[in-house]
């Protein structure tokens, strides 16, 4: 199965969670006829979907909200994660963000709602 339909369904599912914003993170290089190259996206290995989940911190920051960074890598069944993708996910988790690899909307919701 192609990864794109899964990613679209995951984006839709995550967008239904209050306080969650998610965006597609295309990564690559555009090559123009004149030879110019333009890199786009966060970086090689960064997740397919990025965004945040708004959470309320307690007790010393009662009532204040913060955005927790999210990185969601979508894969079709049988899809493989690269070393750079694993590294990006690990760095986000180490910094206190939400990050993981998902193959369905249900997995994505469990990842994001699991904080």
C-alpha distances in whole Angstrom, upper triangle without the diagonal:
4,6,9,9,9,11,13,13,15,17,18,19,21,23,24,26,29,30,27,26,23,22,19,20,19,21,22,25,26,28,31,33,36,34,34,31,30,28,26,24,26,25,23,21,22,19,17,19,22,25,27,29,32,34,38,40,43,46,47,45,45,44,42,38,36,33,31,28,25,22,18,16,12,9,6,7,9,9,13,16,18,22,23,20,22,25,24,23,26,29,28,28,31,33,32,29,26,23,20,16,14,11,12,15,17,17,18,21,22,22,24,26,27,30
4,6,7,7,9,11,12,13,15,17,18,19,21,23,25,28,29,25,24,20,19,16,17,16,18,19,22,23,25,28,30,33,31,31,28,26,24,22,21,23,22,20,19,19,17,14,16,20,23,25,27,31,33,37,39,42,45,46,43,44,42,41,37,35,31,29,26,23,20,17,14,11,9,6,9,10,9,13,15,17,21,21,18,20,23,22,22,25,27,26,27,30,31,31,27,24,22,19,16,14,11,12,15,18,17,17,20,22,21,23,26,27,29
4,6,5,6,9,10,11,12,14,15,16,18,20,22,25,25,22,20,17,16,13,14,13,15,17,20,21,24,27,29,32,30,29,26,25,22,20,18,19,19,18,16,16,13,10,12,16,19,22,23,27,29,33,35,38,41,42,40,40,39,37,33,31,27,25,23,19,16,13,10,7,6,5,9,10,8,11,12,15,18,18,15,17,20,19,18,22,23,22,23,27,27,27,24,21,18,15,12,11,9,10,12,15,15,14,17,19,18,19,22,23,26
4,5,5,6,9,10,10,12,14,15,16,19,21,24,24,20,19,15,14,11,12,12,14,16,19,20,23,25,28,31,29,28,25,23,21,19,17,19,19,18,17,16,13,10,11,15,18,21,23,26,29,32,35,38,41,42,39,40,38,36,32,30,26,25,22,19,16,13,11,9,9,8,12,14,12,15,15,17,21,20,17,20,22,20,20,23,25,23,24,28,28,28,24,21,19,17,14,13,11,12,13,16,16,15,18,20,19,20,23,24,26
4,5,5,6,9,10,11,12,14,15,17,19,23,24,20,19,16,15,13,15,15,18,20,23,23,26,28,31,34,33,32,29,27,25,22,20,22,23,22,20,19,16,13,13,17,19,22,23,26,29,32,35,38,41,42,40,40,38,36,32,31,27,26,23,20,18,15,13,10,10,9,12,15,14,17,18,20,24,23,20,22,25,23,22,25,27,25,26,29,30,29,25,22,20,18,15,13,11,10,11,14,15,14,16,19,19,19,22,24,26
4,5,5,6,9,10,10,12,14,16,17,21,22,18,17,14,14,13,15,15,18,20,24,25,28,30,33,36,34,33,30,28,25,22,20,21,22,21,19,18,14,11,12,15,17,20,20,24,26,30,32,35,38,40,37,37,36,34,30,28,25,23,21,18,15,12,11,7,8,7,10,13,12,15,15,18,21,21,18,19,22,21,19,22,24,22,23,26,27,26,22,19,17,15,12,9,7,6,8,11,11,11,13,16,15,16,19,20,23
4,5,5,6,9,10,10,12,14,16,19,19,16,14,11,11,9,11,12,15,17,21,22,25,28,31,33,32,30,27,25,22,19,16,18,19,18,16,15,11,8,8,12,14,17,18,21,24,28,30,33,36,37,35,35,33,31,28,26,22,21,18,15,13,9,9,6,8,9,12,15,13,15,15,17,20,19,16,18,20,18,17,20,22,20,21,24,24,23,20,17,15,13,11,9,8,8,9,12,12,10,13,15,15,15,18,19,22
4,5,5,6,9,10,11,13,15,18,19,15,14,11,10,9,12,13,17,19,22,23,26,28,31,34,33,31,28,26,23,20,18,19,21,21,19,17,14,11,10,13,15,17,18,21,24,28,30,34,37,38,35,35,33,31,28,26,22,22,19,16,15,12,12,10,12,12,15,18,16,18,18,21,24,23,19,21,24,21,20,24,25,22,23,27,27,26,22,19,17,16,15,12,12,10,9,13,14,12,14,17,16,16,19,21,23
4,5,5,6,9,10,11,13,17,18,15,14,12,13,12,15,17,20,23,26,27,30,32,35,37,36,35,32,29,27,24,21,22,24,23,21,19,16,13,12,15,16,18,18,21,23,27,30,33,36,37,35,34,32,31,27,26,23,22,20,17,16,13,13,10,12,12,14,18,17,19,19,22,25,24,21,22,25,23,21,24,26,23,24,27,27,26,22,19,18,16,14,11,10,8,6,10,11,10,11,14,15,15,17,19,22
4,5,5,6,8,10,11,15,16,12,12,10,11,11,14,16,18,22,25,26,30,32,35,38,36,34,31,28,26,22,19,20,21,21,19,17,13,11,9,12,13,14,15,18,20,24,26,29,32,34,31,31,30,28,24,23,20,18,17,13,12,9,10,8,11,12,14,17,16,18,17,20,23,22,18,19,22,19,17,21,22,19,20,24,23,22,18,15,14,13,11,9,9,7,5,8,9,6,8,11,11,11,13,16,18
4,6,5,6,9,10,13,14,10,9,7,8,8,12,14,17,20,24,25,28,30,34,36,34,32,29,26,24,20,17,18,20,21,19,16,13,10,8,10,10,12,13,16,19,23,25,29,32,33,30,30,28,26,23,21,18,17,15,12,12,10,11,10,13,14,17,20,18,20,19,21,24,22,19,20,22,19,18,21,22,19,20,24,23,21,18,15,14,14,13,11,12,10,8,11,12,9,10,14,13,12,14,17,19
4,6,5,7,9,12,14,11,10,9,10,11,15,17,21,24,27,27,31,33,36,38,37,35,32,29,27,23,21,22,24,24,23,20,17,14,11,13,13,15,15,17,20,23,26,29,32,34,31,30,28,27,23,22,19,19,18,15,15,13,15,13,16,16,19,22,21,23,22,25,27,26,22,24,26,23,21,25,25,22,23,27,26,24,21,18,17,17,16,14,14,11,8,11,13,11,11,14,15,13,15,18,20
4,5,5,7,11,13,10,11,10,12,14,17,19,22,26,29,30,34,36,39,41,40,38,35,32,29,26,23,23,25,25,23,21,17,15,12,14,14,14,13,16,18,22,24,27,30,32,29,29,27,26,22,22,19,18,17,14,15,12,14,13,15,16,18,22,20,22,22,25,27,26,22,23,25,23,20,23,25,21,22,25,25,23,19,16,16,16,15,12,13,10,6,8,10,8,7,11,12,11,12,15,17
4,5,6,9,10,7,8,7,10,12,15,18,21,24,28,29,33,35,38,40,39,36,33,30,27,24,21,20,23,23,21,18,15,13,10,11,10,10,10,13,15,18,21,24,27,29,26,26,24,23,19,18,15,14,14,11,12,10,13,12,16,17,19,22,21,22,21,24,25,24,20,21,23,20,18,21,22,18,18,22,21,19,16,13,13,13,14,12,13,11,8,10,10,7,6,10,10,8,9,13,14
4,5,8,9,6,6,7,10,12,15,18,21,25,28,29,33,34,38,39,39,36,33,30,27,24,21,21,24,25,23,20,17,15,12,12,10,11,10,12,15,19,22,25,28,29,26,25,23,22,18,18,15,15,15,13,14,13,16,15,18,20,22,25,24,25,24,26,28,26,23,24,25,22,20,23,24,20,21,24,23,21,18,15,16,17,17,15,17,14,11,13,14,11,10,14,14,11,12,16,17
4,6,9,8,9,10,13,16,19,22,25,29,32,32,36,38,41,43,42,40,37,34,31,28,24,25,27,28,26,23,20,18,15,15,14,13,12,13,16,18,22,24,27,29,26,25,23,22,19,19,17,17,17,15,17,15,18,17,20,22,24,27,26,27,26,29,31,29,26,26,28,25,23,26,26,23,23,26,25,23,20,17,18,19,19,17,18,15,11,12,14,12,10,13,14,12,12,15,17
4,6,6,9,10,14,17,19,23,26,29,32,34,37,39,43,44,43,41,38,34,32,28,25,24,27,28,26,23,19,18,15,15,12,11,9,10,12,15,18,21,24,26,23,22,20,19,16,16,14,14,15,13,15,15,18,18,21,22,24,27,26,27,26,28,30,28,25,25,27,24,21,24,24,21,20,24,23,20,17,14,16,17,18,16,18,15,12,12,14,11,8,11,12,9,8,12,13
4,6,9,12,15,18,21,24,27,31,34,35,39,41,44,46,45,42,39,35,33,29,26,25,28,29,28,24,21,21,17,16,13,11,8,8,10,12,16,19,21,23,20,19,16,16,13,14,12,13,15,14,17,17,20,21,24,26,28,31,29,30,29,31,32,30,27,27,28,25,23,25,25,21,21,24,23,20,17,16,18,19,21,20,22,19,16,16,17,14,12,14,14,11,10,14,14
4,7,10,14,17,19,23,25,29,32,33,37,39,42,44,43,40,37,33,30,27,24,22,25,27,26,22,20,19,16,14,10,8,5,5,8,10,14,17,20,21,18,17,15,13,10,10,9,10,12,12,15,16,20,21,24,26,29,31,29,30,28,30,30,28,25,26,26,23,21,23,23,19,19,22,20,17,15,14,16,18,21,20,22,20,17,18,18,15,13,15,14,11,11,14,13
4,7,10,14,16,19,22,26,29,30,34,36,39,41,39,37,34,30,27,24,20,19,22,24,22,19,16,16,12,10,7,6,4,6,9,13,16,19,22,23,20,20,18,16,13,12,9,9,10,9,12,12,16,17,20,23,25,28,26,26,24,26,27,25,22,23,23,20,18,21,20,17,17,20,19,16,13,11,13,15,17,16,19,17,14,15,15,12,11,13,12,9,10,13,13
4,7,11,13,16,19,23,25,27,30,32,36,37,36,33,30,27,24,20,17,17,20,22,21,17,15,14,10,8,5,6,7,9,12,16,18,22,25,25,22,22,20,18,14,13,10,10,10,9,11,12,15,16,20,22,25,27,25,26,24,25,26,24,21,22,23,19,18,21,20,17,18,21,19,17,14,13,14,16,17,17,19,18,15,17,17,13,13,16,14,11,13,16,16
4,7,9,13,16,19,22,24,27,29,33,34,33,30,27,24,21,18,14,14,17,19,17,14,11,10,6,6,4,7,9,12,15,19,21,24,27,28,25,25,23,21,17,15,12,12,10,8,9,9,12,13,16,19,22,24,22,22,20,22,23,21,18,20,20,17,16,19,19,15,17,20,19,17,14,12,12,14,15,14,16,15,13,16,15,12,12,15,13,11,14,16,17
4,6,9,13,16,19,20,24,26,29,31,29,27,24,20,18,14,11,12,15,16,16,12,10,8,6,5,6,9,12,15,18,22,24,28,31,31,28,28,26,24,20,18,14,14,12,10,10,10,12,13,16,19,22,24,21,22,20,21,22,20,17,19,20,17,16,20,19,16,18,21,20,19,16,14,14,15,16,15,17,17,15,18,18,14,15,18,16,14,17,20,20
4,6,10,13,16,17,21,23,26,28,27,24,21,18,16,12,9,11,13,14,14,11,9,6,5,7,9,12,15,18,22,25,27,31,34,34,31,32,30,27,24,21,18,17,14,12,10,10,10,11,14,16,20,21,18,19,17,18,20,18,15,18,19,16,16,19,19,17,19,22,21,21,17,16,15,15,15,15,16,16,15,18,18,14,17,19,17,16,19,21,22
4,6,10,13,15,18,21,25,26,24,22,18,15,12,9,6,7,9,11,11,8,7,5,5,6,9,13,16,19,23,26,28,31,34,34,31,33,31,28,25,22,18,17,14,12,10,10,10,11,14,17,20,22,18,18,16,16,18,15,13,16,16,13,14,18,17,15,18,21,20,20,17,16,14,15,15,15,17,18,18,21,19,16,19,21,18,17,21,22,23
4,7,10,11,15,18,21,23,21,19,16,13,10,7,5,8,9,10,11,9,9,7,9,10,13,17,20,23,26,30,31,35,38,38,35,36,35,32,28,25,22,21,17,15,13,13,12,13,15,17,20,21,18,18,16,16,18,15,13,17,18,15,16,20,19,18,21,23,22,23,20,19,17,17,16,17,18,19,20,23,21,19,21,24,21,21,24,26,26
4,7,10,13,16,20,21,19,17,13,11,8,5,4,7,7,7,8,8,9,8,11,12,15,19,22,25,28,32,33,36,39,39,36,38,36,33,30,27,23,22,18,17,14,14,13,14,16,18,21,21,18,17,15,14,16,13,12,16,16,13,16,19,18,17,21,23,22,23,20,20,18,18,17,19,20,22,22,25,23,21,24,26,23,22,26,27,28
4,7,10,13,17,18,15,14,10,8,6,6,7,9,8,8,10,11,13,12,15,16,19,23,26,29,32,35,36,40,43,42,40,41,40,37,33,30,27,26,22,20,17,18,16,17,18,20,23,23,19,18,17,15,17,14,14,18,18,16,18,21,21,21,24,25,25,27,24,24,21,21,20,22,22,24,25,28,26,24,27,29,26,26,30,31,31
4,6,10,13,14,12,10,6,5,4,6,9,12,11,10,14,14,16,15,18,19,22,25,29,32,35,38,39,43,45,45,42,44,43,39,36,33,29,29,25,24,21,21,20,21,21,23,27,26,22,22,20,18,20,17,18,21,21,19,22,25,24,24,27,28,28,30,27,27,25,25,24,25,26,28,29,32,30,28,31,33,30,30,34,34,35
4,7,10,12,10,8,6,5,6,8,11,14,14,14,17,17,19,18,20,21,24,27,31,33,37,40,41,45,48,47,44,46,44,41,38,35,31,31,27,26,23,24,22,23,24,25,29,28,25,24,23,22,23,21,21,25,25,23,25,28,27,27,30,32,31,33,30,30,27,28,26,28,28,30,30,34,32,30,33,35,32,32,36,37,37
4,7,8,6,6,5,7,9,11,15,18,17,17,20,21,22,21,24,25,27,31,35,37,40,44,45,49,51,51,48,49,48,45,41,38,35,34,31,30,27,27,25,26,27,28,31,31,27,27,26,24,26,23,24,27,27,26,28,31,30,30,33,35,34,36,33,33,31,31,30,31,31,33,34,37,36,33,36,39,36,36,39,40,41
4,5,5,5,6,8,12,14,17,20,20,20,23,24,25,24,26,27,30,33,37,39,42,46,47,51,53,53,50,51,50,46,43,40,37,37,33,32,30,30,29,29,30,31,34,34,31,30,29,28,29,27,27,31,31,29,32,34,33,33,37,38,37,39,36,36,34,34,33,34,34,36,36,40,39,36,39,41,39,38,42,43,43
4,5,7,9,12,15,17,21,24,24,23,27,27,29,28,30,31,33,37,40,43,46,49,51,55,57,56,53,55,53,50,47,44,41,40,37,36,33,34,32,32,33,33,37,36,33,33,32,30,32,30,30,34,34,32,35,38,37,37,40,42,41,43,40,40,37,38,36,37,37,39,39,43,42,39,42,45,42,42,45,47,47
4,6,9,12,15,18,22,24,24,24,28,28,30,29,31,32,34,38,41,44,47,50,51,55,57,56,54,55,54,50,47,44,41,41,37,37,35,35,34,34,35,36,39,39,35,35,34,32,33,30,32,35,35,33,36,38,37,37,41,42,41,43,40,41,39,39,38,39,39,41,42,45,44,41,44,46,44,43,47,48,48
4,6,10,13,16,20,22,21,21,25,26,28,27,29,30,33,36,40,42,45,49,50,53,56,55,52,54,52,49,46,43,40,39,36,35,32,33,31,32,33,34,37,36,33,32,31,29,30,27,29,32,31,30,33,36,34,35,38,39,38,41,38,38,36,36,35,37,37,39,40,43,42,39,42,44,42,41,45,46,46
4,7,10,13,17,19,19,19,23,23,26,25,27,28,30,33,37,39,42,45,46,50,52,51,49,51,49,46,43,40,36,36,33,32,30,31,29,30,31,33,36,36,32,31,30,28,29,26,27,30,30,28,31,33,32,32,36,36,35,38,35,36,34,34,34,35,36,38,38,42,40,37,40,42,39,39,43,44,43
4,7,10,13,16,15,15,19,20,22,22,24,24,27,30,34,36,39,42,43,47,49,48,46,48,46,43,40,37,33,33,29,29,26,27,26,27,28,30,33,32,29,28,26,24,25,22,23,27,26,24,27,30,28,28,32,33,32,34,32,32,30,31,30,32,32,34,35,38,36,34,37,39,36,35,39,40,40
4,6,10,13,13,14,17,17,19,19,21,21,23,27,30,33,36,39,40,43,46,45,42,44,43,39,36,33,30,29,26,26,23,24,23,25,26,28,32,31,28,27,25,23,24,21,21,25,24,22,25,27,26,26,29,30,29,31,29,29,27,28,28,29,30,32,32,36,34,31,34,36,33,32,36,37,37
4,7,9,9,10,14,13,16,16,18,18,20,24,27,30,33,36,37,40,43,42,39,41,40,37,34,30,27,26,23,22,20,21,20,22,23,25,29,28,25,24,21,19,20,17,18,21,20,18,21,24,22,22,26,27,26,28,25,26,24,25,24,26,27,29,30,33,31,28,31,33,30,29,33,34,33
4,7,8,10,12,11,13,13,14,14,17,20,24,26,29,33,34,37,40,39,37,38,37,34,30,27,24,23,20,19,17,18,17,19,21,23,27,27,23,22,20,19,20,16,16,20,19,17,19,22,20,20,23,25,24,25,23,23,21,22,22,23,25,26,26,29,28,25,28,30,27,26,29,31,30
4,6,8,10,8,10,10,11,11,13,17,20,23,26,29,30,34,37,36,33,35,34,31,27,24,21,20,16,15,13,14,14,16,18,21,24,25,21,20,18,17,18,14,14,17,17,14,16,19,17,16,20,22,20,22,19,19,17,18,19,20,22,23,23,26,24,21,24,26,23,22,26,27,27
4,7,9,6,9,10,11,10,12,15,19,21,24,27,28,31,34,33,31,33,32,28,25,22,18,17,14,13,11,13,13,16,19,22,25,25,21,20,17,16,16,13,12,15,14,11,13,16,14,13,17,18,17,19,16,17,15,17,17,20,22,23,23,26,24,21,23,25,21,21,24,25,24
4,6,6,9,11,13,12,15,18,21,24,26,30,30,33,36,35,33,35,34,31,28,24,21,19,16,15,13,14,14,16,18,21,24,24,20,18,15,13,13,10,10,13,12,9,12,15,13,13,17,18,17,19,17,18,16,17,17,20,22,24,25,27,24,22,25,26,22,22,26,26,26
4,6,9,11,13,14,17,20,23,26,28,32,32,35,38,38,35,37,37,34,30,27,24,22,18,17,13,14,13,15,16,19,22,21,17,15,12,10,10,7,8,11,11,9,12,14,14,14,18,19,19,21,19,19,16,16,16,19,20,23,24,26,24,22,25,26,22,23,27,27,27
4,6,9,12,12,16,18,21,24,26,30,30,33,36,36,34,36,35,32,29,25,22,20,16,14,11,12,10,12,13,17,19,18,15,12,9,7,8,4,4,8,8,6,9,11,11,12,15,16,17,18,16,16,13,13,12,15,17,20,21,23,20,19,22,23,19,20,24,23,24
4,7,9,9,12,15,18,21,23,26,27,30,33,33,31,32,32,29,25,22,19,16,13,11,8,9,8,11,13,17,20,20,16,14,11,10,11,8,6,9,9,6,8,11,10,10,13,15,15,16,13,13,11,11,12,14,17,19,20,22,19,17,20,20,17,17,21,21,21
4,5,7,10,13,16,19,21,25,26,29,32,32,30,31,31,28,24,21,18,15,12,9,6,6,5,8,11,14,17,17,14,13,10,11,12,10,7,9,10,7,8,11,12,10,13,15,15,16,13,11,9,9,9,11,13,15,16,18,15,13,16,17,14,14,18,19,19
4,7,10,14,16,20,22,26,27,31,34,34,32,33,32,29,25,22,19,17,14,11,8,6,5,6,9,12,16,17,13,13,11,13,15,13,10,12,14,11,11,15,15,14,16,19,19,19,15,14,11,11,10,11,12,14,14,17,15,12,16,17,15,15,18,20,20
4,7,10,13,16,19,23,24,28,31,31,29,29,28,26,22,19,15,14,11,8,6,5,6,8,11,14,18,19,16,16,14,16,17,15,12,14,15,12,12,15,15,13,15,18,17,17,13,12,10,10,10,11,13,13,13,15,14,11,13,15,13,12,16,17,18
4,7,10,13,16,20,21,25,28,28,25,26,25,22,19,16,12,11,8,5,5,6,9,11,15,18,21,22,19,19,16,17,18,16,13,15,15,12,11,14,14,11,13,16,15,14,11,10,9,11,12,13,16,16,15,17,16,12,14,16,13,12,15,17,16
4,7,10,13,17,18,22,25,25,22,23,22,19,15,13,9,8,6,5,7,9,12,14,18,21,24,25,22,22,20,21,22,19,16,18,18,14,13,16,15,12,14,17,15,14,10,10,10,13,15,15,18,18,16,18,17,13,14,16,13,11,14,16,15
4,6,9,13,15,18,21,22,19,20,18,16,12,9,6,5,4,5,8,10,14,16,20,23,25,27,25,25,22,23,23,21,18,19,19,16,14,17,16,12,13,16,13,12,9,8,10,13,16,16,19,19,17,18,17,13,13,15,12,9,12,14,12
4,6,10,12,16,19,20,17,17,16,14,10,8,5,5,7,7,11,12,16,18,21,24,26,28,26,26,24,25,26,24,21,21,21,18,16,18,17,14,14,17,15,12,9,9,11,14,17,17,20,19,16,17,16,13,12,13,11,8,9,11,10
4,7,10,13,16,17,14,14,12,10,6,6,4,6,9,10,14,16,20,21,25,28,30,32,30,30,27,29,29,27,24,24,24,21,19,21,20,16,16,18,16,13,11,11,15,18,20,20,23,22,19,20,19,16,15,16,14,11,11,13,11
4,6,10,13,14,11,11,10,8,5,6,6,7,11,12,16,18,21,23,27,30,31,33,31,31,29,30,30,28,26,25,25,22,20,21,20,17,16,18,16,13,12,12,16,18,21,22,25,24,21,21,20,17,15,16,15,11,11,12,9
4,7,9,11,8,7,6,6,4,6,9,10,14,16,20,21,25,27,30,33,35,37,35,35,32,34,33,31,29,28,28,25,23,24,23,20,19,20,18,15,14,15,19,22,25,25,28,27,24,24,23,21,19,19,18,15,14,15,11
4,7,8,6,6,7,6,6,7,10,11,15,17,20,23,26,29,32,35,36,38,36,36,33,34,33,31,29,28,28,25,23,23,22,19,18,19,16,13,14,16,19,22,26,27,30,29,27,26,25,23,21,20,19,16,15,15,12
3,6,5,5,8,8,10,11,14,14,18,20,24,26,29,32,35,38,39,41,39,38,35,37,36,34,32,31,30,28,26,26,25,22,20,21,19,16,17,18,22,25,29,29,33,32,29,28,27,25,23,22,21,19,17,17,14
4,6,5,9,10,12,14,17,17,21,23,27,29,32,35,38,41,42,43,42,41,38,39,38,37,35,33,32,31,28,28,27,24,23,23,21,18,20,21,25,28,31,32,35,34,32,31,30,28,26,25,24,22,20,20,16
4,6,9,9,12,13,17,17,21,24,27,30,33,36,39,42,43,45,43,42,39,40,38,37,35,34,33,31,29,28,27,24,23,23,20,18,20,22,26,29,33,34,37,36,34,33,32,30,28,27,26,24,23,22,18
4,6,6,8,10,14,15,18,21,25,27,31,33,37,40,41,43,41,40,37,38,37,35,33,32,31,29,27,27,25,23,22,22,19,17,18,20,24,27,31,32,35,34,32,31,30,28,26,26,24,22,21,21,17
4,6,8,11,15,16,20,22,26,28,32,34,37,40,42,44,42,41,39,40,39,37,35,34,33,31,29,29,28,25,24,24,22,19,20,21,25,28,32,32,35,34,31,31,30,28,26,25,25,22,20,21,17
4,7,10,13,16,19,21,25,27,31,33,37,39,41,43,41,41,38,40,39,37,35,34,34,31,29,30,28,25,24,25,23,20,20,21,25,28,31,31,34,33,30,29,29,27,24,25,24,21,20,21,18
4,7,10,13,16,19,23,25,29,31,35,38,39,41,39,39,36,37,36,34,32,32,31,28,27,27,25,22,22,23,20,17,18,19,23,26,29,30,33,32,29,29,28,26,24,24,23,20,19,20,17
4,7,10,13,15,19,22,25,27,31,34,36,38,36,35,33,34,33,31,29,29,28,25,23,24,23,19,19,21,18,15,15,16,20,23,26,26,30,28,26,26,25,22,20,21,20,16,16,17,14
4,6,10,12,16,19,22,25,29,32,34,35,33,32,30,30,30,28,25,25,24,21,20,21,19,16,16,17,14,12,12,13,17,20,23,24,28,27,24,25,24,21,19,20,18,15,15,16,13
4,6,9,13,15,19,21,25,28,30,32,30,29,26,27,27,24,22,22,22,19,17,19,17,13,14,16,13,11,9,11,14,17,20,21,24,24,21,22,21,18,17,18,16,12,14,15,13
4,6,10,13,16,19,23,26,28,29,27,26,23,24,24,22,19,19,19,16,14,15,14,10,11,12,10,8,6,7,10,14,17,18,22,22,20,20,18,15,15,16,13,10,12,12,10
4,7,10,13,16,20,23,26,27,24,23,20,21,21,18,16,16,16,12,11,13,11,8,9,12,9,8,5,6,8,12,15,16,20,20,19,20,18,14,15,16,13,10,13,14,12
4,7,10,13,16,20,22,23,21,20,17,18,19,17,14,14,15,11,9,12,11,8,9,12,11,10,6,5,6,9,11,13,16,16,15,16,14,11,12,13,10,8,11,12,11
4,7,10,13,17,19,20,17,17,14,15,15,13,10,11,12,9,7,10,10,7,9,12,12,11,8,6,5,7,9,11,14,15,14,16,13,10,13,14,10,10,13,14,14
4,6,10,13,15,17,14,14,12,14,15,14,10,11,13,10,8,12,13,10,11,15,15,14,11,8,6,5,6,7,10,11,11,13,10,8,11,12,9,9,13,13,14
4,7,10,13,14,11,11,8,11,13,12,8,9,12,10,8,12,14,12,13,16,17,17,14,11,8,6,5,6,9,11,12,14,11,9,13,14,11,12,16,16,18
4,7,10,11,9,10,9,12,15,14,11,12,15,14,12,15,17,16,16,20,21,20,17,14,11,9,6,5,6,8,10,12,10,9,12,14,12,13,17,17,19
4,6,8,5,7,8,11,14,15,11,13,16,15,14,17,19,18,19,22,23,23,20,17,14,11,7,6,5,8,11,13,11,11,15,16,14,16,19,20,22
4,6,5,9,11,14,17,18,15,16,20,19,17,20,23,22,22,26,27,26,23,20,17,14,10,9,6,8,12,14,12,13,16,17,17,19,21,22,25
4,5,9,11,15,18,19,17,17,21,21,19,21,24,24,23,27,28,28,25,22,19,15,11,10,6,9,13,14,13,14,17,18,17,20,22,22,25
4,7,10,13,16,18,16,16,20,20,19,21,24,24,24,27,29,28,26,23,20,16,12,12,9,13,16,17,15,17,20,20,20,22,25,24,27
4,7,10,13,15,12,13,17,17,16,19,21,21,22,24,26,26,24,21,17,14,10,10,9,12,16,17,15,16,19,20,18,21,24,24,26
4,7,10,12,10,10,14,15,14,16,19,19,20,22,24,25,22,20,16,13,10,11,11,15,18,19,16,17,21,21,19,21,24,24,26
4,7,8,6,7,10,11,10,12,15,16,16,19,20,21,19,17,13,11,8,11,12,15,18,19,16,16,20,19,17,19,22,22,23
4,5,5,6,9,10,11,12,14,16,17,18,20,22,20,19,15,13,11,14,15,19,21,23,19,19,23,23,20,22,25,24,25
4,5,5,6,9,10,10,12,14,15,16,18,20,19,18,15,13,13,16,18,21,24,25,21,21,24,24,20,22,26,24,25
4,5,5,6,9,10,11,12,14,15,17,19,17,17,14,13,13,16,18,22,23,25,21,20,24,23,20,21,25,24,24
4,5,5,6,9,10,11,13,14,16,17,15,14,11,10,9,13,15,18,20,21,18,17,20,20,17,18,22,21,21
4,6,5,6,9,10,11,12,14,16,14,13,10,9,9,13,15,18,20,21,17,16,20,19,16,18,21,19,20
4,5,5,6,9,10,10,12,14,14,14,11,11,12,16,19,21,23,24,20,19,22,21,18,19,22,21,21
4,5,5,6,9,10,11,13,11,11,9,10,11,15,18,20,21,22,19,17,20,20,16,17,20,19,19
4,6,5,6,9,10,11,9,8,5,6,8,12,15,17,18,19,16,14,17,16,12,14,17,16,16
4,6,5,6,9,10,10,10,8,9,11,15,18,20,21,21,18,17,19,18,14,16,18,17,16
4,5,5,6,9,9,10,9,11,14,17,21,23,23,24,20,19,21,20,16,17,20,18,17
4,5,5,7,5,7,6,9,12,15,19,21,21,21,18,16,18,17,13,13,16,15,14
4,5,5,5,6,6,9,12,15,19,20,20,20,17,15,17,15,12,12,15,13,12
4,5,7,9,10,12,16,19,22,24,24,24,20,19,20,19,15,16,18,16,14
4,6,9,10,13,17,20,24,25,24,24,22,20,21,20,16,16,18,16,14
4,7,9,13,16,19,22,23,22,22,19,17,18,17,14,13,14,13,10
4,6,10,14,16,19,20,19,19,17,14,15,15,11,10,12,12,10
4,7,11,12,16,16,16,16,13,11,11,11,7,7,9,9,8
4,7,10,13,15,15,15,12,10,12,11,8,8,12,11,11
4,7,10,12,13,13,9,8,11,10,7,9,12,11,13
4,7,10,11,12,8,8,12,11,9,11,14,14,16
4,6,8,9,6,6,9,10,8,11,13,13,16
4,7,8,7,8,11,12,11,14,16,16,19
4,5,5,6,9,10,11,13,14,15,19
4,6,5,6,9,10,11,12,14,17
4,5,5,6,9,10,10,12,15
4,6,5,6,9,10,10,14
4,5,5,6,8,10,13
4,5,5,6,8,11
4,6,5,6,9
4,6,5,8
4,6,7
4,6
4
